[in-house]
Amino acid sequence: MTERVVLAYSGGLDTSVCIGWIAEATGAEVVAVAVDVGQGGESLDVIRKRALACGAVEAEVVDAREEFAQEYCLPAIKANALYMDRYPLVSALSRPLIVRHLAAAAHKHGADTVAHGCTGKGNDQVRFEAGIAALAPDLTCIAPVRDYAMTRDKAIAFAEEKGLPIATSKKSPYSIDANLFGRAIETGFLEDIWNAPIEDIYEYTQDPAVAREPDEVVITFDKGAPVAIDGRPVTPLQAILELNERAGAHGVGRIDMVEDRLVGIKSREVYESPGAIALITAHQELENVTVERELARYKRQVEQRWSELVYDGMWFSPLKRALDGFVNEANEHVSGDIRMVLHGGRAVVTGRRSEQSLYDFNLATYDTGDTFDQSLAKGFIDIFGLSSRIASKRDLTR
């Protein structure tokens, strides 16, 4: 029986060439799998037909937008996931979903190998291969661009020699990865970290410097999940898409950063994630109202570790799975409404309300009706500072 390889297929030059390249290098048949995570562009049917025309024995296409929003983006919102306190894990979140579909396709089609189009320099190779190792340790992985030195020049020459039905001449100066949670732009002139981004690189966001009327929005959460916008029920997918449009129109979610890659290098990355940033900002504020202080303090530590694990490709790891349980428990009371104004590149919270609120007006007020017993404060301070006072007395005698 002829061996089979399942290829993560995007429909572009590199993965289209990979189909024939893998067949020649290994003698295996190639099954192409394309997953729609909201990246836009060509239809799934066009991509499927191209894969077959490029030599795939079978091609599967999956509309995974609902799955991506519910099972990957929503946990990130609940975790306030921002790698290095800034990046909402746009690409990192989509990789484990794609891995899950690749592993399922490999078992369905009797393949023992999974292939991807990543280079040996980035994070995605780790995310794909560590994910496969965790989900399907019986499978092996190959990466033609990395393992067989498939440079772009070689890919173009191969495509022209074989007459593959793909464009080979025009090349964007940027490397783009997009999905419904955001868009990543790198390479080209951006590799000089002194160069400022130009407006031409953006698609999800408008120039925040252009004058527009502010947009006020009320986001309703239930146990950490967005369930309504301006009183209209929404799914996580609908919430992300609507806020991509509304927050994006005001330039919300633009990020320009030098990022610590897993492989050990620093890389200049530009992101635009309007819906993600708006939702995480609102969720953080609702947590401020509804989550007890010590739990909130500890959750911030968990959020950082959760984000690092996802960034590093450890979505299916035991630690990530255990932290998911903590994050869900911490969101048990995160229900209520957040009012925000979207304007000038910012999502600014202007109002909060929740039946689960821990904010007590009578304890907080300085006016008549204050129920906080200030007479207890002096004794509290004496005891709270006692250990430091004792240590200071010792140190001052030296």
QUILINGI-V544712 format. One record per residue. N is the residue number from 1. RES is the residue in three letters. SS is DSSP state (hx for helix, st for strand, lp for the rest). OMEGA is omega in whole degrees, 0 to 359 (999 if undefined). BURIAL is b if it has 9 or more other ideal C-beta (glycine too) atoms within 8 Angstrom, else e. Layout:
BEGIN
n:N res:RES ss:SS omega:OMEGA burial:BURIAL
n:N res:RES ss:SS omega:OMEGA burial:BURIAL
END
This chain:
BEGIN
n:1 res:MET ss:lp omega:180 burial:e
n:2 res:THR ss:lp omega:178 burial:e
n:3 res:GLU ss:lp omega:180 burial:b
n:4 res:ARG ss:st omega:176 burial:b
n:5 res:VAL ss:st omega:175 burial:b
n:6 res:VAL ss:st omega:184 burial:b
n:7 res:LEU ss:st omega:171 burial:b
n:8 res:ALA ss:st omega:192 burial:b
n:9 res:TYR ss:lp omega:179 burial:b
n:10 res:SER ss:lp omega:184 burial:b
n:11 res:GLY ss:lp omega:179 burial:b
n:12 res:GLY ss:lp omega:184 burial:e
n:13 res:LEU ss:hx omega:188 burial:b
n:14 res:ASP ss:hx omega:183 burial:b
n:15 res:THR ss:hx omega:174 burial:b
n:16 res:SER ss:hx omega:177 burial:b
n:17 res:VAL ss:hx omega:181 burial:b
n:18 res:CYS ss:hx omega:183 burial:b
n:19 res:ILE ss:hx omega:179 burial:b
n:20 res:GLY ss:hx omega:181 burial:b
n:21 res:TRP ss:hx omega:179 burial:b
n:22 res:ILE ss:hx omega:181 burial:b
n:23 res:ALA ss:hx omega:180 burial:b
n:24 res:GLU ss:hx omega:185 burial:e
n:25 res:ALA ss:hx omega:186 burial:e
n:26 res:THR ss:hx omega:184 burial:b
n:27 res:GLY ss:lp omega:183 burial:e
n:28 res:ALA ss:lp omega:170 burial:b
n:29 res:GLU ss:st omega:183 burial:b
n:30 res:VAL ss:st omega:172 burial:b
n:31 res:VAL ss:st omega:182 burial:b
n:32 res:ALA ss:st omega:178 burial:b
n:33 res:VAL ss:st omega:178 burial:b
n:34 res:ALA ss:st omega:184 burial:b
n:35 res:VAL ss:st omega:179 burial:b
n:36 res:ASP ss:st omega:176 burial:b
n:37 res:VAL ss:lp omega:178 burial:b
n:38 res:GLY ss:lp omega:182 burial:b
n:39 res:GLN ss:lp omega:180 burial:e
n:40 res:GLY ss:lp omega:180 burial:e
n:41 res:GLY ss:lp omega:187 burial:e
n:42 res:GLU ss:lp omega:179 burial:e
n:43 res:SER ss:lp omega:179 burial:e
n:44 res:LEU ss:hx omega:181 burial:b
n:45 res:ASP ss:hx omega:177 burial:e
n:46 res:VAL ss:hx omega:180 burial:b
n:47 res:ILE ss:hx omega:179 burial:b
n:48 res:ARG ss:hx omega:181 burial:b
n:49 res:LYS ss:hx omega:179 burial:b
n:50 res:ARG ss:hx omega:179 burial:b
n:51 res:ALA ss:hx omega:179 burial:b
n:52 res:LEU ss:hx omega:179 burial:b
n:53 res:ALA ss:hx omega:179 burial:e
n:54 res:CYS ss:lp omega:173 burial:b
n:55 res:GLY ss:lp omega:178 burial:b
n:56 res:ALA ss:lp omega:178 burial:b
n:57 res:VAL ss:lp omega:175 burial:e
n:58 res:GLU ss:st omega:179 burial:e
n:59 res:ALA ss:st omega:177 burial:b
n:60 res:GLU ss:st omega:174 burial:b
n:61 res:VAL ss:st omega:186 burial:b
n:62 res:VAL ss:st omega:171 burial:b
n:63 res:ASP ss:st omega:187 burial:e
n:64 res:ALA ss:lp omega:184 burial:b
n:65 res:ARG ss:hx omega:178 burial:b
n:66 res:GLU ss:hx omega:179 burial:b
n:67 res:GLU ss:hx omega:180 burial:b
n:68 res:PHE ss:hx omega:181 burial:b
n:69 res:ALA ss:hx omega:187 burial:b
n:70 res:GLN ss:hx omega:191 burial:b
n:71 res:GLU ss:hx omega:182 burial:e
n:72 res:TYR ss:hx omega:179 burial:b
n:73 res:CYS ss:hx omega:181 burial:b
n:74 res:LEU ss:hx omega:175 burial:b
n:75 res:PRO ss:hx omega:178 burial:b
n:76 res:ALA ss:hx omega:177 burial:b
n:77 res:ILE ss:hx omega:180 burial:b
n:78 res:LYS ss:hx omega:180 burial:b
n:79 res:ALA ss:lp omega:185 burial:b
n:80 res:ASN ss:lp omega:192 burial:b
n:81 res:ALA ss:lp omega:178 burial:b
n:82 res:LEU ss:lp omega:179 burial:b
n:83 res:TYR ss:st omega:186 burial:b
n:84 res:MET ss:lp omega:178 burial:e
n:85 res:ASP ss:lp omega:185 burial:e
n:86 res:ARG ss:lp omega:191 burial:e
n:87 res:TYR ss:st omega:184 burial:b
n:88 res:PRO ss:lp omega:167 burial:b
n:89 res:LEU ss:lp omega:186 burial:b
n:90 res:VAL ss:hx omega:182 burial:b
n:91 res:SER ss:hx omega:184 burial:b
n:92 res:ALA ss:hx omega:181 burial:b
n:93 res:LEU ss:hx omega:184 burial:b
n:94 res:SER ss:hx omega:187 burial:b
n:95 res:ARG ss:hx omega:179 burial:b
n:96 res:PRO ss:hx omega:175 burial:b
n:97 res:LEU ss:hx omega:179 burial:b
n:98 res:ILE ss:hx omega:179 burial:b
n:99 res:VAL ss:hx omega:181 burial:b
n:100 res:ARG ss:hx omega:180 burial:b
n:101 res:HIS ss:hx omega:177 burial:b
n:102 res:LEU ss:hx omega:180 burial:b
n:103 res:ALA ss:hx omega:179 burial:b
n:104 res:ALA ss:hx omega:180 burial:e
n:105 res:ALA ss:hx omega:179 burial:b
n:106 res:ALA ss:hx omega:179 burial:b
n:107 res:HIS ss:hx omega:179 burial:b
n:108 res:LYS ss:hx omega:186 burial:e
n:109 res:HIS ss:hx omega:177 burial:b
n:110 res:GLY ss:lp omega:179 burial:e
n:111 res:ALA ss:lp omega:176 burial:b
n:112 res:ASP ss:lp omega:183 burial:b
n:113 res:THR ss:st omega:174 burial:b
n:114 res:VAL ss:st omega:180 burial:b
n:115 res:ALA ss:st omega:176 burial:b
n:116 res:HIS ss:lp omega:184 burial:b
n:117 res:GLY ss:lp omega:184 burial:b
n:118 res:CYS ss:lp omega:173 burial:b
n:119 res:THR ss:lp omega:178 burial:e
n:120 res:GLY ss:lp omega:188 burial:e
n:121 res:LYS ss:lp omega:188 burial:e
n:122 res:GLY ss:lp omega:181 burial:b
n:123 res:ASN ss:lp omega:190 burial:b
n:124 res:ASP ss:hx omega:177 burial:b
n:125 res:GLN ss:hx omega:179 burial:b
n:126 res:VAL ss:hx omega:182 burial:b
n:127 res:ARG ss:hx omega:178 burial:b
n:128 res:PHE ss:hx omega:190 burial:b
n:129 res:GLU ss:hx omega:175 burial:b
n:130 res:ALA ss:hx omega:177 burial:b
n:131 res:GLY ss:hx omega:178 burial:b
n:132 res:ILE ss:hx omega:180 burial:b
n:133 res:ALA ss:hx omega:181 burial:e
n:134 res:ALA ss:hx omega:183 burial:e
n:135 res:LEU ss:hx omega:186 burial:b
n:136 res:ALA ss:lp omega:184 burial:b
n:137 res:PRO ss:lp omega:177 burial:e
n:138 res:ASP ss:lp omega:182 burial:e
n:139 res:LEU ss:lp omega:172 burial:b
n:140 res:THR ss:st omega:183 burial:e
n:141 res:CYS ss:st omega:171 burial:b
n:142 res:ILE ss:st omega:179 burial:b
n:143 res:ALA ss:lp omega:186 burial:b
n:144 res:PRO ss:hx omega:181 burial:b
n:145 res:VAL ss:hx omega:181 burial:b
n:146 res:ARG ss:hx omega:190 burial:b
n:147 res:ASP ss:hx omega:183 burial:e
n:148 res:TYR ss:lp omega:178 burial:e
n:149 res:ALA ss:lp omega:181 burial:e
n:150 res:MET ss:lp omega:179 burial:b
n:151 res:THR ss:lp omega:180 burial:e
n:152 res:ARG ss:hx omega:178 burial:e
n:153 res:ASP ss:hx omega:178 burial:e
n:154 res:LYS ss:hx omega:180 burial:b
n:155 res:ALA ss:hx omega:179 burial:b
n:156 res:ILE ss:hx omega:179 burial:b
n:157 res:ALA ss:hx omega:179 burial:e
n:158 res:PHE ss:hx omega:181 burial:b
n:159 res:ALA ss:hx omega:180 burial:b
n:160 res:GLU ss:hx omega:179 burial:b
n:161 res:GLU ss:hx omega:183 burial:e
n:162 res:LYS ss:hx omega:181 burial:e
n:163 res:GLY ss:lp omega:183 burial:e
n:164 res:LEU ss:lp omega:185 burial:b
n:165 res:PRO ss:lp omega:180 burial:e
n:166 res:ILE ss:lp omega:177 burial:b
n:167 res:ALA ss:lp omega:182 burial:e
n:168 res:THR ss:lp omega:188 burial:e
n:169 res:SER ss:lp omega:185 burial:e
n:170 res:LYS ss:lp omega:180 burial:e
n:171 res:LYS ss:lp omega:175 burial:e
n:172 res:SER ss:lp omega:177 burial:e
n:173 res:PRO ss:lp omega:183 burial:e
n:174 res:TYR ss:lp omega:169 burial:b
n:175 res:SER ss:st omega:186 burial:e
n:176 res:ILE ss:st omega:169 burial:e
n:177 res:ASP ss:st omega:185 burial:b
n:178 res:ALA ss:st omega:168 burial:b
n:179 res:ASN ss:st omega:186 burial:b
n:180 res:LEU ss:lp omega:181 burial:b
n:181 res:PHE ss:lp omega:178 burial:b
n:182 res:GLY ss:st omega:186 burial:b
n:183 res:ARG ss:st omega:181 burial:b
n:184 res:ALA ss:st omega:180 burial:b
n:185 res:ILE ss:st omega:178 burial:b
n:186 res:GLU ss:st omega:179 burial:b
n:187 res:THR ss:lp omega:186 burial:e
n:188 res:GLY ss:hx omega:183 burial:b
n:189 res:PHE ss:hx omega:180 burial:e
n:190 res:LEU ss:hx omega:180 burial:b
n:191 res:GLU ss:hx omega:169 burial:e
n:192 res:ASP ss:lp omega:190 burial:e
n:193 res:ILE ss:lp omega:173 burial:e
n:194 res:TRP ss:lp omega:182 burial:e
n:195 res:ASN ss:lp omega:177 burial:e
n:196 res:ALA ss:lp omega:174 burial:e
n:197 res:PRO ss:lp omega:176 burial:b
n:198 res:ILE ss:lp omega:184 burial:e
n:199 res:GLU ss:hx omega:184 burial:e
n:200 res:ASP ss:hx omega:184 burial:e
n:201 res:ILE ss:hx omega:187 burial:b
n:202 res:TYR ss:lp omega:175 burial:b
n:203 res:GLU ss:lp omega:183 burial:e
n:204 res:TYR ss:lp omega:186 burial:b
n:205 res:THR ss:lp omega:174 burial:b
n:206 res:GLN ss:lp omega:180 burial:b
n:207 res:ASP ss:lp omega:183 burial:e
n:208 res:PRO ss:lp omega:181 burial:b
n:209 res:ALA ss:lp omega:180 burial:e
n:210 res:VAL ss:lp omega:184 burial:e
n:211 res:ALA ss:lp omega:175 burial:e
n:212 res:ARG ss:lp omega:175 burial:b
n:213 res:GLU ss:lp omega:178 burial:e
n:214 res:PRO ss:lp omega:179 burial:e
n:215 res:ASP ss:st omega:178 burial:b
n:216 res:GLU ss:st omega:183 burial:b
n:217 res:VAL ss:st omega:175 burial:b
n:218 res:VAL ss:st omega:181 burial:b
n:219 res:ILE ss:st omega:180 burial:b
n:220 res:THR ss:st omega:179 burial:b
n:221 res:PHE ss:st omega:171 burial:b
n:222 res:ASP ss:st omega:183 burial:e
n:223 res:LYS ss:lp omega:176 burial:b
n:224 res:GLY ss:lp omega:182 burial:b
n:225 res:ALA ss:st omega:175 burial:b
n:226 res:PRO ss:st omega:184 burial:b
n:227 res:VAL ss:st omega:178 burial:e
n:228 res:ALA ss:st omega:173 burial:b
n:229 res:ILE ss:st omega:184 burial:b
n:230 res:ASP ss:lp omega:177 burial:e
n:231 res:GLY ss:lp omega:179 burial:e
n:232 res:ARG ss:st omega:179 burial:e
n:233 res:PRO ss:st omega:178 burial:e
n:234 res:VAL ss:lp omega:168 burial:b
n:235 res:THR ss:lp omega:175 burial:e
n:236 res:PRO ss:hx omega:179 burial:b
n:237 res:LEU ss:hx omega:180 burial:b
n:238 res:GLN ss:hx omega:179 burial:b
n:239 res:ALA ss:hx omega:180 burial:b
n:240 res:ILE ss:hx omega:183 burial:b
n:241 res:LEU ss:hx omega:181 burial:b
n:242 res:GLU ss:hx omega:181 burial:b
n:243 res:LEU ss:hx omega:170 burial:b
n:244 res:ASN ss:hx omega:182 burial:b
n:245 res:GLU ss:hx omega:186 burial:b
n:246 res:ARG ss:hx omega:178 burial:b
n:247 res:ALA ss:hx omega:179 burial:b
n:248 res:GLY ss:hx omega:179 burial:b
n:249 res:ALA ss:lp omega:180 burial:b
n:250 res:HIS ss:lp omega:176 burial:b
n:251 res:GLY ss:lp omega:179 burial:b
n:252 res:VAL ss:lp omega:172 burial:b
n:253 res:GLY ss:lp omega:175 burial:b
n:254 res:ARG ss:st omega:183 burial:b
n:255 res:ILE ss:st omega:177 burial:b
n:256 res:ASP ss:st omega:188 burial:e
n:257 res:MET ss:st omega:169 burial:b
n:258 res:VAL ss:st omega:194 burial:e
n:259 res:GLU ss:st omega:175 burial:b
n:260 res:ASP ss:st omega:178 burial:e
n:261 res:ARG ss:lp omega:179 burial:b
n:262 res:LEU ss:lp omega:184 burial:e
n:263 res:VAL ss:lp omega:171 burial:e
n:264 res:GLY ss:lp omega:179 burial:e
n:265 res:ILE ss:lp omega:172 burial:e
n:266 res:LYS ss:st omega:185 burial:e
n:267 res:SER ss:st omega:177 burial:e
n:268 res:ARG ss:st omega:182 burial:b
n:269 res:GLU ss:st omega:173 burial:b
n:270 res:VAL ss:st omega:181 burial:b
n:271 res:TYR ss:st omega:167 burial:b
n:272 res:GLU ss:st omega:185 burial:b
n:273 res:SER ss:lp omega:187 burial:b
n:274 res:PRO ss:hx omega:181 burial:b
n:275 res:GLY ss:hx omega:181 burial:b
n:276 res:ALA ss:hx omega:182 burial:b
n:277 res:ILE ss:hx omega:179 burial:b
n:278 res:ALA ss:hx omega:182 burial:b
n:279 res:LEU ss:hx omega:179 burial:b
n:280 res:ILE ss:hx omega:178 burial:b
n:281 res:THR ss:hx omega:179 burial:b
n:282 res:ALA ss:hx omega:181 burial:b
n:283 res:HIS ss:hx omega:178 burial:b
n:284 res:GLN ss:hx omega:182 burial:b
n:285 res:GLU ss:hx omega:178 burial:b
n:286 res:LEU ss:hx omega:174 burial:b
n:287 res:GLU ss:hx omega:179 burial:b
n:288 res:ASN ss:hx omega:183 burial:b
n:289 res:VAL ss:hx omega:194 burial:b
n:290 res:THR ss:hx omega:185 burial:b
n:291 res:VAL ss:lp omega:180 burial:b
n:292 res:GLU ss:lp omega:192 burial:e
n:293 res:ARG ss:hx omega:184 burial:e
n:294 res:GLU ss:hx omega:175 burial:e
n:295 res:LEU ss:hx omega:180 burial:b
n:296 res:ALA ss:hx omega:180 burial:b
n:297 res:ARG ss:hx omega:181 burial:e
n:298 res:TYR ss:hx omega:180 burial:e
n:299 res:LYS ss:hx omega:179 burial:b
n:300 res:ARG ss:hx omega:175 burial:e
n:301 res:GLN ss:hx omega:179 burial:e
n:302 res:VAL ss:hx omega:180 burial:b
n:303 res:GLU ss:hx omega:180 burial:b
n:304 res:GLN ss:hx omega:181 burial:b
n:305 res:ARG ss:hx omega:177 burial:b
n:306 res:TRP ss:hx omega:181 burial:b
n:307 res:SER ss:hx omega:179 burial:b
n:308 res:GLU ss:hx omega:179 burial:b
n:309 res:LEU ss:hx omega:180 burial:b
n:310 res:VAL ss:hx omega:178 burial:b
n:311 res:TYR ss:hx omega:184 burial:b
n:312 res:ASP ss:lp omega:177 burial:b
n:313 res:GLY ss:lp omega:183 burial:b
n:314 res:MET ss:lp omega:181 burial:b
n:315 res:TRP ss:lp omega:185 burial:b
n:316 res:PHE ss:lp omega:183 burial:b
n:317 res:SER ss:lp omega:177 burial:b
n:318 res:PRO ss:hx omega:181 burial:e
n:319 res:LEU ss:hx omega:178 burial:b
n:320 res:LYS ss:hx omega:180 burial:b
n:321 res:ARG ss:hx omega:179 burial:b
n:322 res:ALA ss:hx omega:179 burial:e
n:323 res:LEU ss:hx omega:175 burial:b
n:324 res:ASP ss:hx omega:179 burial:b
n:325 res:GLY ss:hx omega:178 burial:e
n:326 res:PHE ss:hx omega:182 burial:b
n:327 res:VAL ss:hx omega:179 burial:b
n:328 res:ASN ss:hx omega:178 burial:b
n:329 res:GLU ss:hx omega:180 burial:e
n:330 res:ALA ss:hx omega:180 burial:b
n:331 res:ASN ss:lp omega:186 burial:b
n:332 res:GLU ss:lp omega:182 burial:e
n:333 res:HIS ss:lp omega:182 burial:e
n:334 res:VAL ss:lp omega:181 burial:b
n:335 res:SER ss:lp omega:180 burial:b
n:336 res:GLY ss:st omega:184 burial:b
n:337 res:ASP ss:st omega:172 burial:b
n:338 res:ILE ss:st omega:175 burial:b
n:339 res:ARG ss:st omega:181 burial:b
n:340 res:MET ss:st omega:170 burial:b
n:341 res:VAL ss:st omega:179 burial:b
n:342 res:LEU ss:st omega:184 burial:b
n:343 res:HIS ss:st omega:172 burial:b
n:344 res:GLY ss:lp omega:177 burial:e
n:345 res:GLY ss:lp omega:183 burial:e
n:346 res:ARG ss:st omega:170 burial:b
n:347 res:ALA ss:st omega:188 burial:b
n:348 res:VAL ss:st omega:178 burial:e
n:349 res:VAL ss:st omega:180 burial:b
n:350 res:THR ss:st omega:180 burial:e
n:351 res:GLY ss:st omega:181 burial:e
n:352 res:ARG ss:st omega:172 burial:b
n:353 res:ARG ss:st omega:182 burial:e
n:354 res:SER ss:lp omega:172 burial:b
n:355 res:GLU ss:lp omega:178 burial:e
n:356 res:GLN ss:lp omega:186 burial:b
n:357 res:SER ss:lp omega:172 burial:b
n:358 res:LEU ss:lp omega:177 burial:e
n:359 res:TYR ss:lp omega:180 burial:e
n:360 res:ASP ss:lp omega:183 burial:e
n:361 res:PHE ss:hx omega:184 burial:e
n:362 res:ASN ss:hx omega:175 burial:e
n:363 res:LEU ss:hx omega:186 burial:e
n:364 res:ALA ss:hx omega:188 burial:e
n:365 res:THR ss:lp omega:173 burial:e
n:366 res:TYR ss:lp omega:183 burial:e
n:367 res:ASP ss:lp omega:178 burial:e
n:368 res:THR ss:lp omega:183 burial:e
n:369 res:GLY ss:lp omega:179 burial:e
n:370 res:ASP ss:lp omega:180 burial:b
n:371 res:THR ss:lp omega:179 burial:e
n:372 res:PHE ss:lp omega:182 burial:e
n:373 res:ASP ss:lp omega:184 burial:e
n:374 res:GLN ss:hx omega:180 burial:e
n:375 res:SER ss:hx omega:179 burial:e
n:376 res:LEU ss:hx omega:189 burial:e
n:377 res:ALA ss:hx omega:185 burial:e
n:378 res:LYS ss:hx omega:178 burial:e
n:379 res:GLY ss:hx omega:177 burial:e
n:380 res:PHE ss:hx omega:181 burial:e
n:381 res:ILE ss:hx omega:179 burial:e
n:382 res:ASP ss:hx omega:181 burial:e
n:383 res:ILE ss:hx omega:182 burial:e
n:384 res:PHE ss:hx omega:182 burial:e
n:385 res:GLY ss:lp omega:187 burial:e
n:386 res:LEU ss:hx omega:183 burial:e
n:387 res:SER ss:hx omega:178 burial:e
n:388 res:SER ss:hx omega:180 burial:e
n:389 res:ARG ss:hx omega:180 burial:e
n:390 res:ILE ss:hx omega:179 burial:e
n:391 res:ALA ss:hx omega:180 burial:e
n:392 res:SER ss:hx omega:178 burial:e
n:393 res:LYS ss:hx omega:177 burial:e
n:394 res:ARG ss:hx omega:185 burial:e
n:395 res:ASP ss:hx omega:181 burial:e
n:396 res:LEU ss:hx omega:180 burial:e
n:397 res:THR ss:lp omega:181 burial:e
n:398 res:ARG ss:lp omega:999 burial:e
END
